[in-house]
C-alpha cells in the first residue's frame, strides 16, 4: 500500500469494518450457519485501473 493512502484508510476504517461485520451477519442469516472461517483478514489493494 502506498503511504499516501494511509489517511484515507484511517478515515474509512470504521465504515469498512462495519460493512465487514454486516456482511458476515448477512452470510449467517442467508445460509443459516455461521461464517465458515474463524478469521477474516482484509488487505487494502490498489483498485483496478486506478492510481
Number of C-alpha atoms within 10 A of each C-alpha: 9 9 7 8 11 12 10 10 13 10 10 12 12 11 11 14 12 11 12 14 13 12 13 15 14 14 15 14 12 10 9 9 10 14 16 10 6 7 7 10 5 9 6 10 8 11 7 6 5 5 6
